[in-house]
Amino acid sequence: MEIQALLITFREVLEALLIVGIITTYLKRTDNKRYTKFIWLGAGLAVIASFGAAMLFQLVFTGFAAMVSEMYLKIGIMVISALLLTQMVFWMAGHSREIKGNTEDKMNKFISTGNVVGMVIHSFLVVLREGIETVFFFAAITGGNIGAAMQGWGAITGVIIAVVVSYLFFKGTMKISLKTFFKVTGAFIILIAAGLLVQAISMMQDLEIIGSIIPHLYDLTWLLPEHPIDYQHYIRDNGNTPLLSGEIGIFLKALFGYSSMPSIEEVIAYLGYFAGIYLLTSHRSNEDIKQSGKEEVNVLDKIVGNQER
């Protein structure tokens, strides 16, 4: 859970800080530094609102648990989180190059009209979006115990790393392509999303919401048990120890959705998810190549047109 919390918090906090940093840097560069305080005001209010949303979400989850609907809510959260994480990665991959320009355009409009309220609201919504996503993802990886994720070393470390990276980035001491950076972190987020999807399917099969043609496609307990309990049971039943500890298994399950005895539906969903990601990535890459080709043609047309004149 802690590694998941670290990656998610790092990603979400960094996105918020990058956009806030772009805004404040632009204000400083255009001699409008006096507006910076309003940007940080909006960001601060968003952080407070995010904590409020976390408390509200926890109350709702506790209410569902009291009505014996906890497992159904967990499944719903896991499925929705997997979809949101996937959408988040693809959105950032497609818009990372446009964030700076779009953000500066919005701020330029606010400055030209003296719209201070607009600045506060804009920074508030930017940070609040990341905060709400973080709360939702924490609920998914902890089974609803959001407070545990927020207080753990993973979330705290993620925030610290994000602050350091953004500081070094805007100070100019860290030269890095944002597109490449988000691709790398996005790959880990995709693995987490796949794990959440598979765990949701496993829980639905445990509750007999959906059935299974082959409940246990294979058994890797002898190599890597899914849980320390499975490790102990294997020793009891076979008289020898598995090759790897159940502590490793529970770590991989929490991070990537590992299962030592998955159903065929879990395996199909896991492989199918990555197949879908590959197809979407290939399609996006082809679209980017076409778009780049069109831009090059337009540039050449302009050059030729200028020469003819």
RAWOZI-V99918 format. One record per residue. N is the residue number from 0. RES is the residue in one small letter. PSI is psi in whole degrees, -180 to 180 (NA if undefined). Layout:
n={N | N}
res={RES | RES}
psi={PSI | PSI}
//
This chain:
n={0 | 1 | 2 | 3 | 4 | 5 | 6 | 7 | 8 | 9 | 10 | 11 | 12 | 13 | 14 | 15 | 16 | 17 | 18 | 19 | 20 | 21 | 22 | 23 | 24 | 25 | 26 | 27 | 28 | 29 | 30 | 31 | 32 | 33 | 34 | 35 | 36 | 37 | 38 | 39 | 40 | 41 | 42 | 43 | 44 | 45 | 46 | 47 | 48 | 49 | 50 | 51 | 52 | 53 | 54 | 55 | 56 | 57 | 58 | 59 | 60 | 61 | 62 | 63 | 64 | 65 | 66 | 67 | 68 | 69 | 70 | 71 | 72 | 73 | 74 | 75 | 76 | 77 | 78 | 79 | 80 | 81 | 82 | 83 | 84 | 85 | 86 | 87 | 88 | 89 | 90 | 91 | 92 | 93 | 94 | 95 | 96 | 97 | 98 | 99 | 100 | 101 | 102 | 103 | 104 | 105 | 106 | 107 | 108 | 109 | 110 | 111 | 112 | 113 | 114 | 115 | 116 | 117 | 118 | 119 | 120 | 121 | 122 | 123 | 124 | 125 | 126 | 127 | 128 | 129 | 130 | 131 | 132 | 133 | 134 | 135 | 136 | 137 | 138 | 139 | 140 | 141 | 142 | 143 | 144 | 145 | 146 | 147 | 148 | 149 | 150 | 151 | 152 | 153 | 154 | 155 | 156 | 157 | 158 | 159 | 160 | 161 | 162 | 163 | 164 | 165 | 166 | 167 | 168 | 169 | 170 | 171 | 172 | 173 | 174 | 175 | 176 | 177 | 178 | 179 | 180 | 181 | 182 | 183 | 184 | 185 | 186 | 187 | 188 | 189 | 190 | 191 | 192 | 193 | 194 | 195 | 196 | 197 | 198 | 199 | 200 | 201 | 202 | 203 | 204 | 205 | 206 | 207 | 208 | 209 | 210 | 211 | 212 | 213 | 214 | 215 | 216 | 217 | 218 | 219 | 220 | 221 | 222 | 223 | 224 | 225 | 226 | 227 | 228 | 229 | 230 | 231 | 232 | 233 | 234 | 235 | 236 | 237 | 238 | 239 | 240 | 241 | 242 | 243 | 244 | 245 | 246 | 247 | 248 | 249 | 250 | 251 | 252 | 253 | 254 | 255 | 256 | 257 | 258 | 259 | 260 | 261 | 262 | 263 | 264 | 265 | 266 | 267 | 268 | 269 | 270 | 271 | 272 | 273 | 274 | 275 | 276 | 277 | 278 | 279 | 280 | 281 | 282 | 283 | 284 | 285 | 286 | 287 | 288 | 289 | 290 | 291 | 292 | 293 | 294 | 295 | 296 | 297 | 298 | 299 | 300 | 301 | 302 | 303 | 304 | 305 | 306 | 307 | 308}
res={m | e | i | q | a | l | l | i | t | f | r | e | v | l | e | a | l | l | i | v | g | i | i | t | t | y | l | k | r | t | d | n | k | r | y | t | k | f | i | w | l | g | a | g | l | a | v | i | a | s | f | g | a | a | m | l | f | q | l | v | f | t | g | f | a | a | m | v | s | e | m | y | l | k | i | g | i | m | v | i | s | a | l | l | l | t | q | m | v | f | w | m | a | g | h | s | r | e | i | k | g | n | t | e | d | k | m | n | k | f | i | s | t | g | n | v | v | g | m | v | i | h | s | f | l | v | v | l | r | e | g | i | e | t | v | f | f | f | a | a | i | t | g | g | n | i | g | a | a | m | q | g | w | g | a | i | t | g | v | i | i | a | v | v | v | s | y | l | f | f | k | g | t | m | k | i | s | l | k | t | f | f | k | v | t | g | a | f | i | i | l | i | a | a | g | l | l | v | q | a | i | s | m | m | q | d | l | e | i | i | g | s | i | i | p | h | l | y | d | l | t | w | l | l | p | e | h | p | i | d | y | q | h | y | i | r | d | n | g | n | t | p | l | l | s | g | e | i | g | i | f | l | k | a | l | f | g | y | s | s | m | p | s | i | e | e | v | i | a | y | l | g | y | f | a | g | i | y | l | l | t | s | h | r | s | n | e | d | i | k | q | s | g | k | e | e | v | n | v | l | d | k | i | v | g | n | q | e | r}
psi={-40 | -40 | -42 | -48 | -40 | -50 | -45 | -47 | -44 | -48 | -49 | -46 | -39 | -41 | -45 | -45 | -35 | -44 | -43 | -40 | -40 | -42 | -51 | -35 | -41 | -42 | -40 | -41 | -29 | 18 | 38 | 36 | -23 | -20 | -8 | -39 | -31 | -32 | -46 | -28 | -48 | -42 | -42 | -42 | -35 | -38 | -44 | -44 | -35 | -42 | -39 | -40 | -37 | -43 | -41 | -43 | -40 | -39 | -43 | -44 | -41 | -37 | -41 | -39 | -38 | -27 | 15 | 35 | 15 | -45 | -38 | -38 | -41 | -44 | -46 | -43 | -43 | -45 | -48 | -40 | -41 | -42 | -43 | -41 | -43 | -46 | -39 | -44 | -45 | -36 | -46 | -37 | -35 | -21 | 2 | -34 | -21 | -13 | -48 | -50 | -46 | -42 | -44 | -36 | -44 | -44 | -35 | -39 | -42 | -41 | -44 | -29 | -2 | 30 | 83 | -40 | -40 | -38 | -46 | -46 | -41 | -50 | -34 | -48 | -37 | -49 | -38 | -39 | -46 | -37 | -45 | -42 | -42 | -45 | -45 | -44 | -36 | -40 | -37 | -45 | -17 | -1 | 25 | -10 | 74 | -38 | -38 | -40 | -40 | -31 | -9 | 166 | -25 | -50 | -43 | -44 | -39 | -42 | -45 | -46 | -42 | -41 | -44 | -46 | -46 | -38 | -48 | -35 | -47 | -19 | -9 | 5 | -11 | 110 | 108 | 143 | 121 | -36 | -45 | -42 | -47 | -24 | -44 | -51 | -31 | -34 | -41 | -38 | -38 | -40 | -40 | -43 | -42 | -41 | -41 | -41 | -45 | -40 | -35 | -41 | -42 | -42 | -39 | -35 | -36 | -36 | -1 | 29 | -39 | 153 | -170 | 133 | -43 | 100 | -36 | 97 | -37 | 169 | 112 | 20 | -34 | -25 | -53 | 96 | 153 | -23 | 153 | -32 | -42 | -34 | -46 | -41 | -36 | -42 | -42 | -42 | -27 | -14 | 2 | 167 | 147 | 162 | -37 | 158 | 152 | -21 | -36 | -40 | -44 | -31 | -47 | -32 | -44 | -35 | -46 | 3 | 28 | 142 | 130 | -22 | 70 | 154 | 164 | -30 | -38 | -44 | -44 | -43 | -42 | -51 | -38 | -36 | -48 | -31 | -42 | -41 | -42 | -45 | -43 | -39 | -42 | -42 | -42 | -39 | -41 | -39 | -39 | -40 | -43 | -43 | -41 | -39 | -40 | -41 | -39 | -40 | -43 | -41 | -45 | -40 | -41 | -42 | -47 | -43 | -42 | -38 | -38 | -33 | NA}
//
